[in-house]
């Protein structure tokens, strides 16, 4: 992630869905499932990743770090769940 790049994190507790948005939304994007329950959206022209979505996030919490490393995205990440 670029030093001045903005990001948004959205988590739907009821649906257990996490969405990580990197920078501005894609003007024209394409979304693909890169592994079961994990989706990325890329800007078509630049192929930059703009969004990562994870279904059943509590089951895949460690997957996010793995995906970020695999996609070479540096992101300050600490996740805690409270009941």
C-alpha positions as CSV (number, residue, x, y, z in Angstrom):
1,X,0.0,0.0,0.0
2,X,1.3,3.4,-0.9
3,X,2.2,5.6,2.1
4,X,-0.4,8.3,1.2
5,X,-3.1,5.8,0.0
6,X,-6.4,5.8,1.8
7,X,-8.2,2.7,2.8
8,X,-11.6,1.7,4.3
9,X,-12.5,-1.3,6.3
10,X,-16.1,-2.5,6.6
11,X,-17.2,-5.5,8.6
12,X,-20.7,-6.8,8.7
13,X,-20.9,-8.7,12.0
14,X,-24.3,-10.3,11.2
15,X,-23.2,-11.5,7.7
16,X,-19.6,-12.1,8.8
17,X,-18.3,-10.3,5.8
18,X,-15.1,-8.1,5.7
19,X,-14.4,-5.7,2.9
20,X,-11.1,-3.8,2.6
21,X,-11.1,-0.9,0.1
22,X,-7.7,0.4,-1.1
23,X,-7.7,3.9,-2.5
24,X,-10.5,5.1,-4.7
25,X,-13.2,2.7,-6.0
26,X,-12.6,1.2,-9.4
27,X,-14.1,3.2,-12.2
28,X,-14.3,0.1,-14.3
29,X,-13.5,-3.0,-12.3
30,X,-13.5,-6.7,-12.6
31,X,-14.0,-9.1,-9.6
32,X,-12.6,-12.6,-9.3
33,X,-12.7,-15.2,-6.6
34,X,-9.0,-15.9,-5.9
35,X,-9.8,-18.7,-3.4
36,X,-13.0,-19.9,-1.8
37,X,-14.8,-17.0,-0.2
38,X,-12.1,-14.4,-1.1
39,X,-12.8,-11.9,-3.8
40,X,-10.6,-9.1,-5.3
41,X,-11.7,-6.3,-7.5
42,X,-9.1,-4.8,-9.9
43,X,-9.2,-1.6,-11.9
44,X,-9.4,-2.9,-15.5
45,X,-7.0,-0.5,-17.1
46,X,-4.3,-0.4,-14.4
47,X,-5.0,-3.8,-12.9
48,X,-4.5,-2.3,-9.4
49,X,-6.4,-4.0,-6.6
50,X,-9.0,-1.7,-5.3
51,X,-11.0,-4.1,-3.0
52,X,-10.7,-7.4,-1.1
53,X,-13.9,-9.1,0.2
54,X,-13.9,-12.1,2.5
55,X,-17.1,-14.1,3.2
56,X,-17.2,-16.0,6.6
57,X,-14.4,-13.8,7.8
58,X,-14.2,-15.3,11.3
59,X,-13.3,-18.6,9.7
60,X,-10.8,-17.0,7.4
61,X,-9.2,-14.3,9.6
62,X,-5.7,-15.6,9.0
63,X,-6.4,-15.7,5.3
64,X,-6.4,-12.0,5.1
65,X,-2.8,-11.7,6.1
66,X,-1.8,-14.5,3.7
67,X,-3.8,-12.8,0.8
68,X,-2.2,-9.4,1.5
69,X,1.3,-11.0,1.5
70,X,0.5,-12.9,-1.7
71,X,-0.7,-9.7,-3.4
72,X,2.4,-7.8,-2.1
73,X,0.2,-5.3,-0.2
74,X,1.6,-3.9,3.0
75,X,-1.1,-3.0,5.4
76,X,-1.2,-2.2,9.1
77,X,-3.3,-5.0,10.4
78,X,-4.4,-6.0,13.9
79,X,-7.7,-7.8,14.3
80,X,-9.6,-8.4,17.5
81,X,-13.0,-9.9,18.0
82,X,-15.1,-9.0,21.1
83,X,-18.2,-10.7,22.1
